[in-house]
Amino acid sequence: MDIEKELGMRVKFLRVRKGWTQDQLAKKLGYTSRAMVSKIEKGERGIKASMVPLIADVFDVSVPSDEEKKITEMEENVKGIVYQS
C-alpha cells in the first residue's frame, strides 16, 4: 500500500473516531470544502509534510518521526521529478 492511501485511511479512522464529518475536519484544517479531505482519505491527494503537525494537533495524536521522514522524502522525490521535467 502506498503512503498516500495509508495516511488517508488513518485520517479517516481518526475523523470517524472523533465523530466528525468531512466538512468539520476541513474547517479545522483550514480547507474551504470537504473535497480535499475526501481526496486525502481516498489516497488521491497526498498530505504536505507541513500539514502533518496540524493534523496531529487537530486529532490530538503524535506522529512518529519515521512517518514524518517518509512524508518529507516523498515530497522531495516529487519535487525532483517535477523540476527535472
C-alpha positions as CSV (number, residue, x, y, z in Angstrom):
1,M,0.0,0.0,0.0
2,D,1.4,3.4,-0.9
3,I,1.9,6.1,1.7
4,E,-1.0,8.3,0.5
5,K,-3.5,5.6,0.9
6,E,-2.2,4.5,4.3
7,L,-2.2,8.1,5.6
8,G,-5.7,8.6,4.1
9,M,-7.0,5.6,5.9
10,R,-5.5,6.9,9.2
11,V,-7.1,10.3,8.7
12,K,-10.5,8.8,8.0
13,F,-10.2,6.4,11.0
14,L,-9.3,9.3,13.3
15,R,-12.1,11.5,11.9
16,V,-14.7,8.9,12.3
17,R,-13.5,8.1,15.8
18,K,-14.0,11.7,16.7
19,G,-17.5,11.7,15.2
20,W,-16.6,14.5,12.7
21,T,-17.9,15.0,9.2
22,Q,-15.5,15.7,6.4
23,D,-16.8,19.3,6.4
24,Q,-16.0,19.7,10.1
25,L,-12.5,18.3,9.6
26,A,-12.0,20.5,6.5
27,K,-12.8,23.6,8.5
28,K,-10.4,22.6,11.3
29,L,-7.6,22.1,8.8
30,G,-8.3,25.4,7.0
31,Y,-9.8,24.0,3.8
32,T,-12.8,25.7,2.3
33,S,-14.6,22.4,1.4
34,R,-14.7,18.7,2.2
35,A,-13.4,17.9,-1.2
36,M,-9.7,18.0,-0.1
37,V,-10.5,15.8,2.9
38,S,-12.3,13.3,0.7
39,K,-9.3,13.2,-1.7
40,I,-6.9,12.7,1.2
41,E,-8.9,9.9,2.7
42,K,-9.1,8.1,-0.6
43,G,-5.4,8.4,-1.1
44,E,-5.9,10.6,-4.2
45,R,-4.1,13.5,-2.7
46,G,-1.0,13.4,-0.5
47,I,-0.5,15.3,2.7
48,K,2.2,18.0,2.7
49,A,4.8,17.5,5.4
50,S,4.0,20.9,6.7
51,M,0.4,19.8,7.4
52,V,1.4,16.8,9.5
53,P,1.8,18.7,12.7
54,L,-1.5,20.5,12.3
55,I,-3.4,17.2,11.5
56,A,-1.8,15.6,14.5
57,D,-2.8,18.6,16.7
58,V,-6.3,18.5,15.4
59,F,-6.7,14.9,16.3
60,D,-4.6,15.2,19.5
61,V,-2.2,12.5,18.4
62,S,1.6,12.3,18.0
63,V,3.3,11.4,14.8
64,P,6.2,9.0,14.9
65,S,9.3,10.7,13.5
66,D,9.8,8.0,10.9
67,E,6.4,8.8,9.4
68,E,7.3,12.5,9.1
69,K,10.5,11.5,7.5
70,K,8.7,9.3,4.9
71,I,6.3,12.2,4.0
72,T,9.2,14.6,3.7
73,E,11.2,12.2,1.5
74,M,8.1,11.6,-0.7
75,E,7.7,15.4,-1.2
76,E,11.4,15.7,-2.1
77,N,11.1,12.9,-4.6
78,V,8.1,14.5,-6.2
79,K,9.8,17.9,-6.4
80,G,12.8,16.3,-8.0
81,I,10.6,14.6,-10.7
82,V,8.7,17.8,-11.4
83,Y,11.8,20.0,-11.7
84,Q,13.6,17.5,-13.9
85,S,10.8,17.6,-16.5
